[in-house]
């Protein structure tokens, strides 16, 4: 299983809300359908993973641009 990403406060609150709703349905009956809530939680987790991947890509791109500018400045001094 893939490692869960770090969640924002909003994502954590939504997951907690859906988990509470699943628990409430579970108390009502063991045979109650919960797939809709499980899909919503999975969607939140997938969105958090995509956000983290995008942030990592943006950071790498910014670091690459900073190195390029630093090299440019170093060459301009010569």
Steps between C-alpha positions, in 0.01 A plus 500: 500500500624846415594734779226749585588861422491785749148635508388860524268599783203496264583154368539368854165645599325350198653156562395518866147599399466214251649254751246611760219455248629150417508416871146626542384284210690205644319539830167499315573170328796292390348458153459871419672610180796730569672494162399857422676635810803277444534639145482855634780429748710335225443804279627730775809281550568489126465877479747544786750271325465698176545826692819372665637378166425839341663684789811281470516563125458876551774502765738308274429741215559801725829354625611434142417859402688633804810296410479628143478863617789446741715356222404789272598753766830320563581501125407867469757592768783342300 
